[in-house]
Each structure stands twice: as C-alpha cells, then as structure tokens.
C-alpha cells in the first residue's frame, strides 16, 4: 500500500508515464479520496469499539444476574453494625441458635448471651470453660439416666422500660428452654449492669441444690463480689460459685442440715432398737 501523501503515478501497458495536465486537480481528488477512506476507517473503528463495549456490558450483566442472592441474616447485621438497638424480651438472642448475636463469635452454640458486650472475650471464654466443667461434673439421675444440670448465663446493659429483672429473667428462661428434656433441671444466672443486680432462676428438677435458702446465701456472696471486685471479675466469680453448688463442691446449707438430721435419726433409731432388744431379753 502506498502512503496517502505520496504522489501516485501508474504505468500504462506501453510503459509510458502519463503527463499530468493539472496536478492540483489530481491532488485534490487524491486528498478527497484519502479523507473518504479515513472517514470510512474511523466509522468502522467506532463500530468495532461499540461492539466490544456491548459484549463487555453484556457479560458483566450476566455475571451480576447469575450471582447468588445474599439475604442478610441477624448474624450479618450484628457483624456489620453495632448492636445499638434497645434490647427487649422479643429480640433478646438465643445463644443456642445465634451465638454471634450473643457476642460469642466462632461458636456453634453457647451457654452465655451478652448482646450488650459487657464482658471481654477473655472473661467470656473463662466463663464458658467454667460452664463446660460444670456440665461434665454435675451429674444427677433423670428419666432413668444420668445427666448434668444445665446452667446458662444472660447479661443485659439495662432493662426495657416497665419490665422487672425477675420478669425478664423468667421469660428468657422459658424462651431458651434451658433444661434437659423432661428433667426441668435448668438454672439461669441473669445480670443487669445498670442496677448491678443478679437474679438466679431454677427449675424444679434442680431445687434439691438451688432453692430459696441457697439462693439467698448465694445472692449475699454475689453482692460481696460486686463490692470487692471489678464488674467482670464479679460476674466470673458468681458463675463459678453457682457451678460449685451444682457440682456439689460446695454443699448447700439445707443439704448439710438434712444430712446431720438423717445421721442423728439413724443413730438414734439404732440405739432405740438396741435398748428395746436388751429390755426384751432381760424381761
């Protein structure tokens, strides 16, 4: 192909070169034909570019269309947003189904729920270890088998308006179904940061260990912890004390008195039988 700015001469078959009578006209015609070709080439290039844009856009839209739809879950909401909503009876999380909503990330389930993030990760992990130890070492018989008591811990920054701590704890206790099946052996330790107040709840199947008398004694200890220690360490100590009662590392006062009474009755009964036999032999 000859450069468009070059002057083109074509040889005839005879080999003679034609003489240009009017070079300006020929140059004008050559210039016009070159501009026409340039316009044609530009037009073709524009079509190619538009076609490429169309292909890229079409492929991008296909990828976006085929992309799986992601619906935001409550766990996603918490991880992407701070839990600034007011906590109510209706939205208080269940750690057995949504541990991350309870500030227990990386767990499939948990026995602690702290949506207000009162506890540090380190203290929460220590409490989890105490609860695991308690479940391994607090055996009792229920429905012809040996099972552990079920202890859960719930913490809240402040109570909803018009709801008492006792009512809130009772509702959580029922909502979590904190018990072995058909055993009613659950125990809940509930803490309200605003009031620095502990509530202890228990089911009928656990009242041989946790009852009104032992709960009164335990609450006194809880209050002592709050006066002496930091908030986190007080909660940790309260969980540990409750665990020690359930594992019977600490014998409840009622059990101690009952054991003494039973021992006295057994000893006294044996003495009475011995005396009666002695009298009958003498007689």
MODELLER restraints for C-alpha pairs under 7 A, 6 or more apart:
rsr = mdl.restraints
at = mdl.atoms
rsr.add(forms.Gaussian(group=physical.xy_distance, feature=features.Distance(at['CA:4:A'], at['CA:34:A']), mean=6.52, stdev=0.5))
rsr.add(forms.Gaussian(group=physical.xy_distance, feature=features.Distance(at['CA:10:A'], at['CA:17:A']), mean=6.93, stdev=0.5))
rsr.add(forms.Gaussian(group=physical.xy_distance, feature=features.Distance(at['CA:11:A'], at['CA:17:A']), mean=5.30, stdev=0.5))
rsr.add(forms.Gaussian(group=physical.xy_distance, feature=features.Distance(at['CA:75:A'], at['CA:100:A']), mean=6.09, stdev=0.5))
rsr.add(forms.Gaussian(group=physical.xy_distance, feature=features.Distance(at['CA:75:A'], at['CA:101:A']), mean=5.99, stdev=0.5))
rsr.add(forms.Gaussian(group=physical.xy_distance, feature=features.Distance(at['CA:78:A'], at['CA:101:A']), mean=6.33, stdev=0.5))
rsr.add(forms.Gaussian(group=physical.xy_distance, feature=features.Distance(at['CA:87:A'], at['CA:160:A']), mean=6.91, stdev=0.5))
rsr.add(forms.Gaussian(group=physical.xy_distance, feature=features.Distance(at['CA:88:A'], at['CA:160:A']), mean=5.83, stdev=0.5))
rsr.add(forms.Gaussian(group=physical.xy_distance, feature=features.Distance(at['CA:89:A'], at['CA:168:A']), mean=6.72, stdev=0.5))
rsr.add(forms.Gaussian(group=physical.xy_distance, feature=features.Distance(at['CA:93:A'], at['CA:101:A']), mean=6.18, stdev=0.5))
rsr.add(forms.Gaussian(group=physical.xy_distance, feature=features.Distance(at['CA:93:A'], at['CA:102:A']), mean=6.28, stdev=0.5))
rsr.add(forms.Gaussian(group=physical.xy_distance, feature=features.Distance(at['CA:94:A'], at['CA:176:A']), mean=6.18, stdev=0.5))
rsr.add(forms.Gaussian(group=physical.xy_distance, feature=features.Distance(at['CA:95:A'], at['CA:102:A']), mean=5.92, stdev=0.5))
rsr.add(forms.Gaussian(group=physical.xy_distance, feature=features.Distance(at['CA:95:A'], at['CA:109:A']), mean=5.78, stdev=0.5))
rsr.add(forms.Gaussian(group=physical.xy_distance, feature=features.Distance(at['CA:95:A'], at['CA:110:A']), mean=5.17, stdev=0.5))
rsr.add(forms.Gaussian(group=physical.xy_distance, feature=features.Distance(at['CA:95:A'], at['CA:111:A']), mean=6.24, stdev=0.5))
rsr.add(forms.Gaussian(group=physical.xy_distance, feature=features.Distance(at['CA:95:A'], at['CA:112:A']), mean=6.46, stdev=0.5))
rsr.add(forms.Gaussian(group=physical.xy_distance, feature=features.Distance(at['CA:95:A'], at['CA:113:A']), mean=5.72, stdev=0.5))
rsr.add(forms.Gaussian(group=physical.xy_distance, feature=features.Distance(at['CA:96:A'], at['CA:109:A']), mean=4.51, stdev=0.5))
rsr.add(forms.Gaussian(group=physical.xy_distance, feature=features.Distance(at['CA:96:A'], at['CA:110:A']), mean=5.69, stdev=0.5))
rsr.add(forms.Gaussian(group=physical.xy_distance, feature=features.Distance(at['CA:97:A'], at['CA:109:A']), mean=6.30, stdev=0.5))
rsr.add(forms.Gaussian(group=physical.xy_distance, feature=features.Distance(at['CA:99:A'], at['CA:105:A']), mean=6.54, stdev=0.5))
rsr.add(forms.Gaussian(group=physical.xy_distance, feature=features.Distance(at['CA:99:A'], at['CA:107:A']), mean=6.34, stdev=0.5))
rsr.add(forms.Gaussian(group=physical.xy_distance, feature=features.Distance(at['CA:99:A'], at['CA:108:A']), mean=6.80, stdev=0.5))
rsr.add(forms.Gaussian(group=physical.xy_distance, feature=features.Distance(at['CA:99:A'], at['CA:109:A']), mean=5.44, stdev=0.5))
rsr.add(forms.Gaussian(group=physical.xy_distance, feature=features.Distance(at['CA:99:A'], at['CA:110:A']), mean=5.92, stdev=0.5))
rsr.add(forms.Gaussian(group=physical.xy_distance, feature=features.Distance(at['CA:101:A'], at['CA:115:A']), mean=6.02, stdev=0.5))
rsr.add(forms.Gaussian(group=physical.xy_distance, feature=features.Distance(at['CA:102:A'], at['CA:113:A']), mean=4.31, stdev=0.5))
rsr.add(forms.Gaussian(group=physical.xy_distance, feature=features.Distance(at['CA:102:A'], at['CA:114:A']), mean=4.79, stdev=0.5))
rsr.add(forms.Gaussian(group=physical.xy_distance, feature=features.Distance(at['CA:102:A'], at['CA:115:A']), mean=4.49, stdev=0.5))
rsr.add(forms.Gaussian(group=physical.xy_distance, feature=features.Distance(at['CA:103:A'], at['CA:113:A']), mean=6.86, stdev=0.5))
rsr.add(forms.Gaussian(group=physical.xy_distance, feature=features.Distance(at['CA:103:A'], at['CA:114:A']), mean=5.69, stdev=0.5))
rsr.add(forms.Gaussian(group=physical.xy_distance, feature=features.Distance(at['CA:103:A'], at['CA:115:A']), mean=5.63, stdev=0.5))
rsr.add(forms.Gaussian(group=physical.xy_distance, feature=features.Distance(at['CA:103:A'], at['CA:117:A']), mean=6.36, stdev=0.5))
rsr.add(forms.Gaussian(group=physical.xy_distance, feature=features.Distance(at['CA:111:A'], at['CA:152:A']), mean=4.95, stdev=0.5))
rsr.add(forms.Gaussian(group=physical.xy_distance, feature=features.Distance(at['CA:111:A'], at['CA:153:A']), mean=6.28, stdev=0.5))
rsr.add(forms.Gaussian(group=physical.xy_distance, feature=features.Distance(at['CA:112:A'], at['CA:152:A']), mean=6.07, stdev=0.5))
rsr.add(forms.Gaussian(group=physical.xy_distance, feature=features.Distance(at['CA:112:A'], at['CA:153:A']), mean=4.80, stdev=0.5))
rsr.add(forms.Gaussian(group=physical.xy_distance, feature=features.Distance(at['CA:112:A'], at['CA:154:A']), mean=5.92, stdev=0.5))
rsr.add(forms.Gaussian(group=physical.xy_distance, feature=features.Distance(at['CA:113:A'], at['CA:153:A']), mean=6.39, stdev=0.5))
rsr.add(forms.Gaussian(group=physical.xy_distance, feature=features.Distance(at['CA:113:A'], at['CA:154:A']), mean=4.89, stdev=0.5))
rsr.add(forms.Gaussian(group=physical.xy_distance, feature=features.Distance(at['CA:113:A'], at['CA:155:A']), mean=6.30, stdev=0.5))
rsr.add(forms.Gaussian(group=physical.xy_distance, feature=features.Distance(at['CA:114:A'], at['CA:154:A']), mean=6.22, stdev=0.5))
rsr.add(forms.Gaussian(group=physical.xy_distance, feature=features.Distance(at['CA:114:A'], at['CA:155:A']), mean=5.08, stdev=0.5))
rsr.add(forms.Gaussian(group=physical.xy_distance, feature=features.Distance(at['CA:114:A'], at['CA:156:A']), mean=6.57, stdev=0.5))
rsr.add(forms.Gaussian(group=physical.xy_distance, feature=features.Distance(at['CA:116:A'], at['CA:156:A']), mean=5.98, stdev=0.5))
rsr.add(forms.Gaussian(group=physical.xy_distance, feature=features.Distance(at['CA:116:A'], at['CA:157:A']), mean=5.82, stdev=0.5))
rsr.add(forms.Gaussian(group=physical.xy_distance, feature=features.Distance(at['CA:119:A'], at['CA:232:A']), mean=6.21, stdev=0.5))
rsr.add(forms.Gaussian(group=physical.xy_distance, feature=features.Distance(at['CA:127:A'], at['CA:236:A']), mean=6.14, stdev=0.5))
rsr.add(forms.Gaussian(group=physical.xy_distance, feature=features.Distance(at['CA:127:A'], at['CA:239:A']), mean=6.96, stdev=0.5))
rsr.add(forms.Gaussian(group=physical.xy_distance, feature=features.Distance(at['CA:130:A'], at['CA:240:A']), mean=6.48, stdev=0.5))
rsr.add(forms.Gaussian(group=physical.xy_distance, feature=features.Distance(at['CA:131:A'], at['CA:151:A']), mean=6.92, stdev=0.5))
rsr.add(forms.Gaussian(group=physical.xy_distance, feature=features.Distance(at['CA:134:A'], at['CA:243:A']), mean=5.54, stdev=0.5))
rsr.add(forms.Gaussian(group=physical.xy_distance, feature=features.Distance(at['CA:134:A'], at['CA:247:A']), mean=6.16, stdev=0.5))
rsr.add(forms.Gaussian(group=physical.xy_distance, feature=features.Distance(at['CA:135:A'], at['CA:148:A']), mean=5.17, stdev=0.5))
rsr.add(forms.Gaussian(group=physical.xy_distance, feature=features.Distance(at['CA:135:A'], at['CA:149:A']), mean=6.42, stdev=0.5))
rsr.add(forms.Gaussian(group=physical.xy_distance, feature=features.Distance(at['CA:135:A'], at['CA:150:A']), mean=6.83, stdev=0.5))
rsr.add(forms.Gaussian(group=physical.xy_distance, feature=features.Distance(at['CA:136:A'], at['CA:148:A']), mean=6.84, stdev=0.5))
rsr.add(forms.Gaussian(group=physical.xy_distance, feature=features.Distance(at['CA:137:A'], at['CA:247:A']), mean=5.60, stdev=0.5))
rsr.add(forms.Gaussian(group=physical.xy_distance, feature=features.Distance(at['CA:138:A'], at['CA:148:A']), mean=4.96, stdev=0.5))
rsr.add(forms.Gaussian(group=physical.xy_distance, feature=features.Distance(at['CA:138:A'], at['CA:149:A']), mean=5.98, stdev=0.5))
rsr.add(forms.Gaussian(group=physical.xy_distance, feature=features.Distance(at['CA:138:A'], at['CA:246:A']), mean=5.71, stdev=0.5))
rsr.add(forms.Gaussian(group=physical.xy_distance, feature=features.Distance(at['CA:138:A'], at['CA:247:A']), mean=4.29, stdev=0.5))
rsr.add(forms.Gaussian(group=physical.xy_distance, feature=features.Distance(at['CA:139:A'], at['CA:146:A']), mean=5.91, stdev=0.5))
rsr.add(forms.Gaussian(group=physical.xy_distance, feature=features.Distance(at['CA:139:A'], at['CA:147:A']), mean=5.24, stdev=0.5))
rsr.add(forms.Gaussian(group=physical.xy_distance, feature=features.Distance(at['CA:139:A'], at['CA:148:A']), mean=4.44, stdev=0.5))
rsr.add(forms.Gaussian(group=physical.xy_distance, feature=features.Distance(at['CA:139:A'], at['CA:149:A']), mean=6.85, stdev=0.5))
rsr.add(forms.Gaussian(group=physical.xy_distance, feature=features.Distance(at['CA:140:A'], at['CA:146:A']), mean=5.28, stdev=0.5))
rsr.add(forms.Gaussian(group=physical.xy_distance, feature=features.Distance(at['CA:140:A'], at['CA:147:A']), mean=5.51, stdev=0.5))
rsr.add(forms.Gaussian(group=physical.xy_distance, feature=features.Distance(at['CA:140:A'], at['CA:148:A']), mean=6.14, stdev=0.5))
rsr.add(forms.Gaussian(group=physical.xy_distance, feature=features.Distance(at['CA:141:A'], at['CA:147:A']), mean=6.14, stdev=0.5))
rsr.add(forms.Gaussian(group=physical.xy_distance, feature=features.Distance(at['CA:142:A'], at['CA:183:A']), mean=5.89, stdev=0.5))
rsr.add(forms.Gaussian(group=physical.xy_distance, feature=features.Distance(at['CA:149:A'], at['CA:185:A']), mean=5.62, stdev=0.5))
rsr.add(forms.Gaussian(group=physical.xy_distance, feature=features.Distance(at['CA:149:A'], at['CA:186:A']), mean=6.09, stdev=0.5))
rsr.add(forms.Gaussian(group=physical.xy_distance, feature=features.Distance(at['CA:149:A'], at['CA:246:A']), mean=6.98, stdev=0.5))
rsr.add(forms.Gaussian(group=physical.xy_distance, feature=features.Distance(at['CA:150:A'], at['CA:178:A']), mean=6.45, stdev=0.5))
rsr.add(forms.Gaussian(group=physical.xy_distance, feature=features.Distance(at['CA:150:A'], at['CA:179:A']), mean=5.66, stdev=0.5))
rsr.add(forms.Gaussian(group=physical.xy_distance, feature=features.Distance(at['CA:150:A'], at['CA:185:A']), mean=6.41, stdev=0.5))
rsr.add(forms.Gaussian(group=physical.xy_distance, feature=features.Distance(at['CA:150:A'], at['CA:186:A']), mean=4.65, stdev=0.5))
rsr.add(forms.Gaussian(group=physical.xy_distance, feature=features.Distance(at['CA:150:A'], at['CA:187:A']), mean=6.04, stdev=0.5))
rsr.add(forms.Gaussian(group=physical.xy_distance, feature=features.Distance(at['CA:151:A'], at['CA:186:A']), mean=5.96, stdev=0.5))
rsr.add(forms.Gaussian(group=physical.xy_distance, feature=features.Distance(at['CA:151:A'], at['CA:187:A']), mean=4.74, stdev=0.5))
rsr.add(forms.Gaussian(group=physical.xy_distance, feature=features.Distance(at['CA:151:A'], at['CA:188:A']), mean=5.76, stdev=0.5))
rsr.add(forms.Gaussian(group=physical.xy_distance, feature=features.Distance(at['CA:152:A'], at['CA:187:A']), mean=6.38, stdev=0.5))
rsr.add(forms.Gaussian(group=physical.xy_distance, feature=features.Distance(at['CA:152:A'], at['CA:188:A']), mean=4.90, stdev=0.5))
rsr.add(forms.Gaussian(group=physical.xy_distance, feature=features.Distance(at['CA:152:A'], at['CA:189:A']), mean=6.31, stdev=0.5))
rsr.add(forms.Gaussian(group=physical.xy_distance, feature=features.Distance(at['CA:153:A'], at['CA:188:A']), mean=5.86, stdev=0.5))
rsr.add(forms.Gaussian(group=physical.xy_distance, feature=features.Distance(at['CA:153:A'], at['CA:189:A']), mean=4.92, stdev=0.5))
rsr.add(forms.Gaussian(group=physical.xy_distance, feature=features.Distance(at['CA:153:A'], at['CA:190:A']), mean=5.97, stdev=0.5))
rsr.add(forms.Gaussian(group=physical.xy_distance, feature=features.Distance(at['CA:154:A'], at['CA:189:A']), mean=6.40, stdev=0.5))
rsr.add(forms.Gaussian(group=physical.xy_distance, feature=features.Distance(at['CA:154:A'], at['CA:190:A']), mean=4.86, stdev=0.5))
rsr.add(forms.Gaussian(group=physical.xy_distance, feature=features.Distance(at['CA:154:A'], at['CA:191:A']), mean=6.42, stdev=0.5))
rsr.add(forms.Gaussian(group=physical.xy_distance, feature=features.Distance(at['CA:155:A'], at['CA:190:A']), mean=5.84, stdev=0.5))
rsr.add(forms.Gaussian(group=physical.xy_distance, feature=features.Distance(at['CA:155:A'], at['CA:191:A']), mean=4.83, stdev=0.5))
rsr.add(forms.Gaussian(group=physical.xy_distance, feature=features.Distance(at['CA:155:A'], at['CA:192:A']), mean=6.10, stdev=0.5))
rsr.add(forms.Gaussian(group=physical.xy_distance, feature=features.Distance(at['CA:156:A'], at['CA:191:A']), mean=6.41, stdev=0.5))
rsr.add(forms.Gaussian(group=physical.xy_distance, feature=features.Distance(at['CA:156:A'], at['CA:192:A']), mean=5.17, stdev=0.5))
rsr.add(forms.Gaussian(group=physical.xy_distance, feature=features.Distance(at['CA:156:A'], at['CA:193:A']), mean=6.32, stdev=0.5))
rsr.add(forms.Gaussian(group=physical.xy_distance, feature=features.Distance(at['CA:157:A'], at['CA:192:A']), mean=5.84, stdev=0.5))
rsr.add(forms.Gaussian(group=physical.xy_distance, feature=features.Distance(at['CA:157:A'], at['CA:193:A']), mean=4.87, stdev=0.5))
rsr.add(forms.Gaussian(group=physical.xy_distance, feature=features.Distance(at['CA:157:A'], at['CA:194:A']), mean=5.86, stdev=0.5))
rsr.add(forms.Gaussian(group=physical.xy_distance, feature=features.Distance(at['CA:158:A'], at['CA:192:A']), mean=6.01, stdev=0.5))
rsr.add(forms.Gaussian(group=physical.xy_distance, feature=features.Distance(at['CA:158:A'], at['CA:193:A']), mean=6.31, stdev=0.5))
rsr.add(forms.Gaussian(group=physical.xy_distance, feature=features.Distance(at['CA:158:A'], at['CA:194:A']), mean=5.22, stdev=0.5))
rsr.add(forms.Gaussian(group=physical.xy_distance, feature=features.Distance(at['CA:159:A'], at['CA:165:A']), mean=6.95, stdev=0.5))
rsr.add(forms.Gaussian(group=physical.xy_distance, feature=features.Distance(at['CA:166:A'], at['CA:199:A']), mean=6.74, stdev=0.5))
rsr.add(forms.Gaussian(group=physical.xy_distance, feature=features.Distance(at['CA:169:A'], at['CA:190:A']), mean=6.21, stdev=0.5))
rsr.add(forms.Gaussian(group=physical.xy_distance, feature=features.Distance(at['CA:173:A'], at['CA:188:A']), mean=6.63, stdev=0.5))
rsr.add(forms.Gaussian(group=physical.xy_distance, feature=features.Distance(at['CA:178:A'], at['CA:186:A']), mean=5.07, stdev=0.5))
rsr.add(forms.Gaussian(group=physical.xy_distance, feature=features.Distance(at['CA:179:A'], at['CA:185:A']), mean=5.22, stdev=0.5))
rsr.add(forms.Gaussian(group=physical.xy_distance, feature=features.Distance(at['CA:179:A'], at['CA:186:A']), mean=4.30, stdev=0.5))
rsr.add(forms.Gaussian(group=physical.xy_distance, feature=features.Distance(at['CA:183:A'], at['CA:205:A']), mean=6.05, stdev=0.5))
rsr.add(forms.Gaussian(group=physical.xy_distance, feature=features.Distance(at['CA:184:A'], at['CA:203:A']), mean=5.29, stdev=0.5))
rsr.add(forms.Gaussian(group=physical.xy_distance, feature=features.Distance(at['CA:184:A'], at['CA:204:A']), mean=5.89, stdev=0.5))
rsr.add(forms.Gaussian(group=physical.xy_distance, feature=features.Distance(at['CA:184:A'], at['CA:205:A']), mean=4.85, stdev=0.5))
rsr.add(forms.Gaussian(group=physical.xy_distance, feature=features.Distance(at['CA:185:A'], at['CA:203:A']), mean=5.35, stdev=0.5))
rsr.add(forms.Gaussian(group=physical.xy_distance, feature=features.Distance(at['CA:185:A'], at['CA:204:A']), mean=6.53, stdev=0.5))
rsr.add(forms.Gaussian(group=physical.xy_distance, feature=features.Distance(at['CA:185:A'], at['CA:205:A']), mean=4.25, stdev=0.5))
rsr.add(forms.Gaussian(group=physical.xy_distance, feature=features.Distance(at['CA:185:A'], at['CA:206:A']), mean=4.75, stdev=0.5))
rsr.add(forms.Gaussian(group=physical.xy_distance, feature=features.Distance(at['CA:186:A'], at['CA:202:A']), mean=5.79, stdev=0.5))
rsr.add(forms.Gaussian(group=physical.xy_distance, feature=features.Distance(at['CA:186:A'], at['CA:203:A']), mean=5.45, stdev=0.5))
rsr.add(forms.Gaussian(group=physical.xy_distance, feature=features.Distance(at['CA:186:A'], at['CA:206:A']), mean=6.70, stdev=0.5))
rsr.add(forms.Gaussian(group=physical.xy_distance, feature=features.Distance(at['CA:187:A'], at['CA:201:A']), mean=5.62, stdev=0.5))
rsr.add(forms.Gaussian(group=physical.xy_distance, feature=features.Distance(at['CA:187:A'], at['CA:202:A']), mean=4.27, stdev=0.5))
rsr.add(forms.Gaussian(group=physical.xy_distance, feature=features.Distance(at['CA:187:A'], at['CA:203:A']), mean=6.47, stdev=0.5))
rsr.add(forms.Gaussian(group=physical.xy_distance, feature=features.Distance(at['CA:188:A'], at['CA:200:A']), mean=5.85, stdev=0.5))
rsr.add(forms.Gaussian(group=physical.xy_distance, feature=features.Distance(at['CA:188:A'], at['CA:201:A']), mean=4.98, stdev=0.5))
rsr.add(forms.Gaussian(group=physical.xy_distance, feature=features.Distance(at['CA:188:A'], at['CA:202:A']), mean=6.28, stdev=0.5))
rsr.add(forms.Gaussian(group=physical.xy_distance, feature=features.Distance(at['CA:189:A'], at['CA:199:A']), mean=5.97, stdev=0.5))
rsr.add(forms.Gaussian(group=physical.xy_distance, feature=features.Distance(at['CA:189:A'], at['CA:200:A']), mean=4.84, stdev=0.5))
rsr.add(forms.Gaussian(group=physical.xy_distance, feature=features.Distance(at['CA:189:A'], at['CA:201:A']), mean=6.53, stdev=0.5))
rsr.add(forms.Gaussian(group=physical.xy_distance, feature=features.Distance(at['CA:190:A'], at['CA:198:A']), mean=5.65, stdev=0.5))
rsr.add(forms.Gaussian(group=physical.xy_distance, feature=features.Distance(at['CA:190:A'], at['CA:199:A']), mean=4.97, stdev=0.5))
rsr.add(forms.Gaussian(group=physical.xy_distance, feature=features.Distance(at['CA:190:A'], at['CA:200:A']), mean=6.30, stdev=0.5))
rsr.add(forms.Gaussian(group=physical.xy_distance, feature=features.Distance(at['CA:191:A'], at['CA:197:A']), mean=5.74, stdev=0.5))
rsr.add(forms.Gaussian(group=physical.xy_distance, feature=features.Distance(at['CA:191:A'], at['CA:198:A']), mean=4.56, stdev=0.5))
rsr.add(forms.Gaussian(group=physical.xy_distance, feature=features.Distance(at['CA:191:A'], at['CA:199:A']), mean=6.31, stdev=0.5))
rsr.add(forms.Gaussian(group=physical.xy_distance, feature=features.Distance(at['CA:192:A'], at['CA:198:A']), mean=6.62, stdev=0.5))
rsr.add(forms.Gaussian(group=physical.xy_distance, feature=features.Distance(at['CA:200:A'], at['CA:215:A']), mean=6.93, stdev=0.5))
rsr.add(forms.Gaussian(group=physical.xy_distance, feature=features.Distance(at['CA:202:A'], at['CA:210:A']), mean=6.76, stdev=0.5))
rsr.add(forms.Gaussian(group=physical.xy_distance, feature=features.Distance(at['CA:209:A'], at['CA:245:A']), mean=6.91, stdev=0.5))
rsr.add(forms.Gaussian(group=physical.xy_distance, feature=features.Distance(at['CA:209:A'], at['CA:246:A']), mean=6.66, stdev=0.5))
rsr.add(forms.Gaussian(group=physical.xy_distance, feature=features.Distance(at['CA:209:A'], at['CA:252:A']), mean=6.43, stdev=0.5))
rsr.add(forms.Gaussian(group=physical.xy_distance, feature=features.Distance(at['CA:214:A'], at['CA:252:A']), mean=6.12, stdev=0.5))
rsr.add(forms.Gaussian(group=physical.xy_distance, feature=features.Distance(at['CA:214:A'], at['CA:253:A']), mean=6.80, stdev=0.5))
rsr.add(forms.Gaussian(group=physical.xy_distance, feature=features.Distance(at['CA:222:A'], at['CA:238:A']), mean=5.79, stdev=0.5))
rsr.add(forms.Gaussian(group=physical.xy_distance, feature=features.Distance(at['CA:225:A'], at['CA:234:A']), mean=4.98, stdev=0.5))
rsr.add(forms.Gaussian(group=physical.xy_distance, feature=features.Distance(at['CA:226:A'], at['CA:234:A']), mean=5.47, stdev=0.5))
rsr.add(forms.Gaussian(group=physical.xy_distance, feature=features.Distance(at['CA:244:A'], at['CA:250:A']), mean=5.54, stdev=0.5))
rsr.add(forms.Gaussian(group=physical.xy_distance, feature=features.Distance(at['CA:245:A'], at['CA:251:A']), mean=6.49, stdev=0.5))
rsr.add(forms.Gaussian(group=physical.xy_distance, feature=features.Distance(at['CA:245:A'], at['CA:252:A']), mean=6.79, stdev=0.5))
